[in-house]
Amino acid sequence: HSAYSPSENEFMSVLLYRNIMNMAISVQEFEWFKNFIDEYTDKLKPEFRENMANLASANLLFEQNNFEEALEKLSKIPYDVFIYKVDIKNLMLRIYYELDLYEAGFSMVNAFRNFLSVSDEISETFKIQHLNFVNFYNRLLKMKSESSNQDAGFLQSEISKKDSVASKGWLIDKTKELALQMK
């Protein structure tokens, strides 16, 4: 019923689009999400359409285990809009992990941590969520790069207990996988 904006003459907000994207991914409604991208990207302001379509497609491709294609989509998005910076860095880290790109992953960890530390564009809550993600991710990547699952169960427990962690479900899944792979 065109309830994506306050009036029929207004565009959908980028934040609403992003929230819908994140929710569709979290409930694993991938076919629905593909249809959403196809149908609603044109409802955004013209200057946001291409970037949001690339970000949404990169997320969908990641969920479909098409990591190289997801990276390709991300490479088309400029870093000039705040919302893209955090989402791109988070997704890139997860792709680097999946592709065993350890050096790129560790380098991105440092860049992301520095960005979060100095940025005044981010709320404290959002900063904490992503700093927690980066810290857990760094430990997880280190275990994987060293082929060691010695602390995977402990790390999984720590992540589970922490309230404010971006991509928490993914981190927990990866600690479980690591524990099983390294047995």
N, C-alpha and C positions, 0 to 999 in steps of 0.2 A: 504493500500500500504506500510505497514511497515514504516510509517513516524514517528514513536515514538522515533527514535534516529538518530543521524547525519549520521550513516552508517549502513548497514545491519549487520555488525559484532559487533555492540555495543549494550549494554543493555539500556533499558528505565531508565531514571533517577527517583529516588525516588520522587523528587519534582514534576516532571511531573505527575507521578502516583497519587500523593497526590492532585495536582491541579485538575486533571480529576475527582478524587473521590469527592472533594468538589463541583465542578461544577455540576456533575450529581445529587448530593444531593440537591443542591440549586434550580435546575430546576425540581426536583422530578421525575427524570427518573430512577426509581428504578429497573425495569426489565432490562433496558439497562445497568445499573450499575452492576447488578448481572452477566450479560454476560461479562462485562468488567473485573470483578474480575476473572472469570473463564478463560477467554482467555488471559489476559495480565499480570497476576501476574508472569507467567513463563518468561516474557520478562525482569524482573528485575534481578539484580545480585543475585546469589543464596543466599548470606548472608542476603538479605533483603526480600526475598519472603515470608517466614512464618510470619514475623512481620507485613508486609504490608497487607498480606491477612487477618490476624486477625484484624488489625485496620479497614480495609475496611469492613469486615464482621460485626464488632461491630457497625460501623456507619449505615450500612444497617439494621441490626437488631434493632437498636434504632429507625430508621425511621419507621419500621414495628411494633413498640410498644412491641418488645420482649426485655424488659429491662434487665431481669436477664441473658438471653443468651448473650446479648451485654457485660454485666459486666464480664461474664465468658471468652469471647474472649479477653477483655482488660487485664484480669489477666495473660494471656499467653505472654504478650509483656513486655520485659525488658525496664527499664527506661534509658538504657545507650546511646541511640541516642537522640540528642536534639529534633528533629522533633517529636518524639513520646511523649516526656514529655508534651509538650503544648497540643497536640491533645488529649492525654489520659486524662489529668486533666480536660480539657474543657468538654469532653464527659462524664466523670465520674460525674462531677457536674450536668450535665443535667439529667443523669440517677438517681442520688440521689434525685433530685427534683421530678422526675416522680414517684419514689417509696416511696416518703415521708420519706426518710432517712435523717431526719433533722440534727442529731448530726454528721453524716458522712459528710453531705454537709457543715456544718459550719466549721468542722475541715479541710476539703479540701480547703475551701475558704482561711483560714489562711495559709495553706501550699502553695497554689498556689500564693497568694499575696507575701509571703516571697520569693518564687522561682523567681518570676518576678522582685522583687526589687533588688535581689543580682546577678541575672544572667547577665553575660557579653556576652553570646552567642546570645542574641536577639537584633534585631534592636530596636531603640527607638519607631518607629511607631508600630511595632508588640507588643511591651511591652504596649504601651498606649491602643491599641485595647483590649488586654486581661485584663489589669487592669480595664478598663471601664466595661468590661463584668463581672469581679469578683465583682466590687462594685455594679452594678445593680443587679446581681444575689443574692448577700447577702441581699439586701433590699427586693427582691422578695421572697426569701426563708423565711425571717423573717415574712413577711406578711402571707405567706401560713402556716407557723408553728404556728402562733398565730390566725389563722382563721380570719384574718382581711383584708378586701379589701379597707379599708378606703382611702388609697393613691394609689390604683392600676391605676386609670385614670391619676393621676399626674405622676406616675412613667412611664407609657406608653408614655406620652407626652415627658418626659425628654429623654427617650431612643430614640424616634423618631427624636428628634432634634439633638442628638449627632451624629457626622459624623463617628467617628472611634470606632466602637464597634464590637467585635467578637460575632458571633452567635446572631446578632441583631434581625433577624426575629423570632428566637425562643423566645427570651426575650419578644418581643412585643406580640407574640401569647400567651405566658403564662400570661402576665398582663391582656390581654383580657379575657382569661379563668377564671382567678382569680376574676376579676370584676363580671363576670356572675355567678360564683359558689357561691359567697358570698352574693348575693342579697337576 
